[in-house]
Amino acid sequence: MATLGKILLDGTDIITRKTFDYPDRPTGERKAWDLSKFAEDQSKPARSTKYLTKFYEIDDLTRKRNALVKNGFKAIRKAKNNGRDK
């Protein structure tokens, strides 16, 4: 069924281009919502890899990160309360 749809769409495109003198491909930049750019552009490095995920699964790093955030929020709260702990 998908093949038939593709054939009909391609045929419609050909007829439209010939009838209205449209260019073969759209001109201009791709829009942000155009997902085809992700499939074609392999020259950019991956933003995330399985190795990066595995690195951040390390329990020790998670504990350190959580302690850092907790201490940061405590310091902010203390500063807002003029040095008084709550």
C-alpha positions as MATLAB code, in Angstrom:
seq = 'MATLGKILLDGTDIITRKTFDYPDRPTGERKAWDLSKFAEDQSKPARSTKYLTKFYEIDDLTRKRNALVKNGFKAIRKAKNNGRDK';
ca = [
       0.000    0.000    0.000;
       2.873    2.389    0.780;
       4.390    1.788   -2.659;
       1.138    2.748   -4.366;
       0.953    5.940   -2.305;
       4.540    6.819   -3.208;
       3.854    6.268   -6.909;
       0.736    8.464   -6.778;
       2.557   11.208   -4.860;
       5.511   11.167   -7.264;
       3.139   11.300  -10.229;
       1.309   14.264   -8.723;
       4.610   16.033   -8.121;
       5.712   15.499  -11.723;
       2.423   16.776  -13.134;
       2.445   19.800  -10.822;
       6.035   20.709  -11.727;
       5.358   20.464  -15.448;
       2.005   22.267  -15.305;
       3.048   25.187  -13.109;
       6.740   25.286  -14.044;
       7.895   24.554  -10.477;
      11.531   23.653   -9.791;
      12.453   20.012   -9.214;
      13.333   20.560   -5.585;
      12.078   23.097   -3.073;
      14.263   26.159   -2.783;
      15.367   27.769    0.454;
      16.415   26.431    3.810;
      14.831   23.567    5.633;
      12.452   24.415    8.413;
      13.073   23.429   12.043;
      10.289   20.859   11.875;
      11.781   19.140    8.803;
      13.022   15.827   10.202;
      14.750   14.727    6.998;
      17.782   16.853    7.856;
      18.579   14.522   10.742;
      18.684   11.490    8.479;
      20.945   13.117    5.901;
      23.475   15.084    7.942;
      25.981   12.616    9.323;
      28.929   14.998    9.265;
      28.089   16.369   12.724;
      29.088   14.390   15.813;
      26.378   12.643   17.799;
      25.053   14.615   20.760;
      24.749   11.490   22.861;
      26.214    8.023   22.643;
      25.847    4.805   24.547;
      29.235    5.511   26.127;
      28.095    8.881   27.457;
      24.992    7.261   28.908;
      27.070    4.548   30.547;
      29.447    7.170   31.971;
      26.609    8.990   33.725;
      25.066    5.758   35.059;
      28.095    5.576   37.435;
      26.487    5.620   41.017;
      29.357    7.586   42.525;
      28.921   10.412   40.012;
      25.186   10.490   40.677;
      25.734   10.755   44.432;
      28.288   13.535   43.972;
      26.000   15.436   41.606;
      23.032   15.138   43.977;
      25.115   16.282   46.965;
      26.404   19.262   44.983;
      22.884   20.329   43.993;
      21.589   19.809   47.552;
      24.385   21.914   49.054;
      23.862   24.582   46.416;
      20.174   24.882   47.237;
      20.944   24.989   50.963;
      23.392   27.841   50.371;
      20.832   29.756   48.285;
      18.128   29.250   50.903;
      20.492   30.379   53.665;
      21.446   33.499   51.698;
      17.774   34.365   51.142;
      17.100   34.023   54.880;
      19.960   36.343   55.785;
      22.211   33.599   57.045;
      19.603   31.731   59.115;
      19.107   28.017   58.428;
      15.563   26.818   58.066;
];
